[in-house]
Amino acid sequence: MSSRSRTLTRSRVRSGRPYPLGAHWDGLGVNFALYSRHATAVELCLFDARGRECERVALPEYTDEVWHGYLPDARPLQRYGYRVHGPYSPEDGHRFNPNKLLLDPYARQISGTLKWAPQLFGYVQGHRDADRSFDRRDSSAYMPRCVVIDPAYTWGADAPPRVAWEHTVIYEAHVRGLTMQHPLVPGCERGTFAALGNDAVVEHLCRLGVTTVELLPVQAFVDDQHLLQKGLRNYWGYNSIGFFAPDPRYLGQDSVDEFKQMVARLHHAGLEVVLDVVYNHTAEGNELGPTLSFKGIDNASYYRLAENKRYYVNDTGTGNTLDLTNAGVLQLVMDSLRYWVSEMHVDGFRFDLASILARERLGFDPSGSFLDAVRQDPVLGQVKLIAEPWDIGQGGYQLGNFAPGWSEWNDRFRDTARALWRGDANHLADFATRFTGSADLFEHSGRRPSSSINFITAHDGFTLRDLVTYASKHNEANGEENRDGSSHNLSSNHGIEGPTDDPAIIAARLQHMRNLLATLLLSQGTPMLLAGDEFGHSQQGNNNAYCQDNALSWLDWELAGGTEAQALAGFVERLLELRRRHPLLRRNRFLRGQPDAHSQIIDVRWYRPDGRLMEQADWHDGQRRSLAIVLDGRGPDNGLREPGNHVSLALLLNAASVEETFVLAESAVQFDSLLLQTASAPVQRLGDRRWRVPASSLCLLAAA
């Protein structure tokens, strides 16, 4: 502590309260409360506006595993951190080191940037005892600061859009990626929450027809040391260090109110805001990682430790795993989620590696403590909950196994659609299942087709443009000799790797993109569109751009204004307009394919191109790539068994390499109107019930 430091007198420090956790301004002073089961003492460090440590306060009370105190002279904008005392015994799971300044897990705002240095580590790097050694150097100069905020904010008439699941269309975007190169966003705002609320950005989203913006992680995170050494950054943000604070890099005005203003602007336009959240691990890594917060506050409580408690369970692939079976950690996550809904007005969450959150001591449990806590919570029960239903641990792949009330990323939809349109054999039967909402995975416990989050592309992997342009990944820019990223992409370059001037290849690639987009947006379930796919954004074949905070990842809005890009965007707009207009494309009940018990109407029928109903042998014919799907608008669409009153639709799918003639003679409905086609060559009507569909394309028909 510097020579300017002094000790507060007892009269300025009061007992305070153990709840709520964190630093809370009540209009008269600030209550500080920190959970730690195993600490022996906690010091609150106060900093001046220049970031210099000016005072240390020993929190005077310890109640129910919470250290707390009240400072009547503290005010909003006060910068602070903690030093926590206790045993340094890695073999017992304890890594207390009061020489290390620690971030408050409940900090509502974090100011400054982490500066990597040996002082950030609780042990002496390079010591023969490794992490069992003890580092006595002060880390304060290299740490960001927590900030006390005034939570008051005038929301006015803001209200959550509460878009029904069957109407939901998700747009996965990155704050910087979406706005850094937008010509109508002021330069000083680009890459911030303010930019996301810019009229030009909001108008694009509304014109496109999406309903829900899903943002890659915006909670405070850390740039990995090895990336900075290579001149890169952690762009995606899956490296959390604070679960309440927005990351400072997205705050142009150094105030959390900027996030609230962005939410209010999107809500005013009818758009929901969903956050991608990372509650499965933190940026502190394994036993050789830095001591930034949780590790120094109570390592044995916050993390899942191996049998030898010196080491961490690593079901995340990042070095550590948060332990949600611990009551204090579970409370942290639940309080964080409620905060983002109640105080920041977000409309839902997508949970990274969500299987980890449902892991109990014996593995994944759909009735585990976290899932049960969320399910009964009156705040979280009203928002969208989306799981990435896998992790790298044993038994980590849990697609379809989450509890009622959850939706899940469906990678089987992605892989089936990619394989089918690449021309792979043996995918028609699985396509039929994915197209109708993946009932084999989700039709249980009253779950609906919307439980399936359908996607073709996401932040992790090829963009849509690259999916039809590259046969292999090209991740050399990541500095790992192209070893990173998945090699299982089910992509096609149509004969030439990378960009080309060949008109035939360009046309084939565009048609391939339209096929994938139409498959995504005409299928039952909840579609998710990757930002930039609507106009053909490319990452030059990089399918793991997690560290590319540059023009490789940022959307090229100049490209978006081109003729080809505008045509593709118009195609997406047309698809979403059709989805809104025709309820059969977004049913809230699974299609049966069987006569209704009351009306005898069959809601969906599957036909061969020759007009005959598909039979078992046809489904198992691996070479069959063409199919007609008839959706009868008279089929009941609710539990009252009332006949539907919707326009019947027919999807003619021809994934074969030659044109196909479809006969719809056996259908009880006659289709007269061509609503949409993906081929540049025309779909031809040959008679009342015969249609010729070009190779590798689909079309959508409507009844009179």
Steps between C-alpha positions, in 0.01 A plus 500: 500500500637845411609765749177686423296213645333531836265294713136601530379577849245260648235774504501502119456125472177337604392138513280513193302205369594163347237544229490599225845394389721750320530877546162672537436874521186570705498879475691548826801277464622173350463148641775255403442124526722216375438125515793285617458183701867447579653849532636617835478874428400734216639846425309748285739712295386846391654690209491863395395624157855441367491138607735542796428294812424746776333297775451147627207399712473171685143379454388469862231233486470139384144366475389178330824471300478864389748775598337841516527864605335835432675826406275804553747728319530288183321617187426383145809494275712383795763261366582197709632144519568235764793328668403172662695323774506127564717192456714457193487122469446382141487133608192589706349712224580837666685777315451808718757773444428849641775645281264464206229757435178320412193596300164480676299218331193724545658820361244687288768686309869438435734777393835458333676216323693206638876539441669163486797472736659237730351688797151379402584144595465367854819299463849580372513414131802284418547392862599137548188448712278652227157594636591376849731800535362830634535838327517802733491773234204740482283459189302823541682694228401243241136447593183677389278655767145427608267800499204576725205605284178688558241256362237772447391523137188639339368223276187693410252287307751222427339156497629160390372408151430143623508354151326162503735212433318399182555852361864522608783542248841535666784711358836406653729803501813649653489859628825596327458271202162646411593866538874564456476563124147635471525826305196660667626442855715789633863399530514571873210260562604206283550178691292612798151442633409846374581386146271201535217737583576724202199560275673362190587172673153463653333575166704227331389245758136602472506502120653154499217366717686349797343530845777425748862616512728248670826668600827315542634541856487856632567424866850606608769273358878482463727503197719188526869569553612271219270681254629844593855376453406412141331833436152348530209536745224288643233620257210271584521558876465147639750576778290653777627670813185690606140385475324830576714761324485576129846477347665846500599475132133531403435808716581814307384724787639296793152449641277192513213730402625466141399134504156592635455762229582240234246256642233769516564597137473140378188442708342811352551340158338176620830312518598272789852486648643162598847468654745218439627428853797299626437358847696180447854631556700818563813665364713376792597176325647198675746475790753700297256778417480849652324604821251766396183437701337167586825308545618741766160549666425131560648262246363186668143634489483655154665225296455129450823343619648163414558227757840661552366845585804672361351440155174596328230304324519618140170416327520831313837466329608833654676374814225532760129437560271700728330289767128570489438227758641748753220714644706820486588452134145407411382817673757703303372370166134538593554853634688590182223373273230679698706821495526501121125449470376726780755784481627481142172384339642223282257246359688174534826310499693252291715287733844402373584133566175470692541130578759601759242709685284190543784278621462358848764285672402195292459681167227675300165520678198665330364556851827635634516791741559770238230387257250459784589843641447665162176314434334619821633855489220754438734739317693256284190297424380791285800530267654295221744229614721343234752224565809403308435139603852361511842524663824304456461293817381140516131483415506865399288475184143546622299625201129460574549422868451840658201574720169648382525874449835476321585517131820347365745558219436213258826407329332198339283741300816681390686188395205341322420811298864550404547138396177486300576808293861397451361195323589237762296178498277360775369826644145535364331319789688698763423820312127423527538469878703820534265694268201419721660615825708199612219327689733207567701732725249744644151352504485418869388671819276737306789653310424667167674518159643836606722307743720430197727795421571431134813644345723451199784719620601666827790705630695175545570367151472612139278788398237412241712648221805301608295183534448501122844643413752290694539124529749539786559744783760774463585616852863596448432855626433355847867413541450128567611366161137426407470236773211674677137488393294204386582307184147356484328778311287322236589782264558518124708734286321407173825426323733785600630576849424857594372796298466468123383695194349191338132590436380139524665444837374833632146408396526154657628645826219756518241230436658282767473791745135557410429129551646508849324822593166369376546173687573693819216750478227267367557224758302449819684616811678824589740622230827675583676710237866596532558874457638572154370182339213702360739674262781245467765608752825302472777430750729377221459140605579553870258282697632591846528880501487523881813717507441713190380839624562657162359532148506123458210471744340845476210514256585673174211742451649624173463144368146493637408784264600304188247358253567135585489565876181701474334223301594244765375726778177548309465122478533472879243777545262311270548176694428669832197677355365161390572357843300779662213470252457123511442344846566153356869592483518571875259263667493480877420127489686212346379368167368144525465367147204294622121550461364727772269307733215747445539651152703216339714770337868413463705809581810399301552255214821394332501419128746363252546711185273257310214590733495186712517517877842429645531150646759345727713377212507851354620652826783247516603554137830681555510629144161674519542877516161636397185538706168685501366613838132600518380695804119495525367828633188329632695300758431589867759733646392499864379262768136594442503282186345777297580478127762743380417777259835559337627501143638155415862489386723263306877495511660333198856409587741383234851446639594289196745619237234485223162667464198311633132499407262481795147364470254596774205300364424316824491813710153610611613859450579669171794739501478796266747759628880497495608693811875454488777317320873471562616423146593773255341290222119512510277245668255389230136411545425221253133457583254520786701266720845473339800721573854482365762604755860579395789296638624572851216727596167522676180694457200585716144478362172623645146376447239728351 
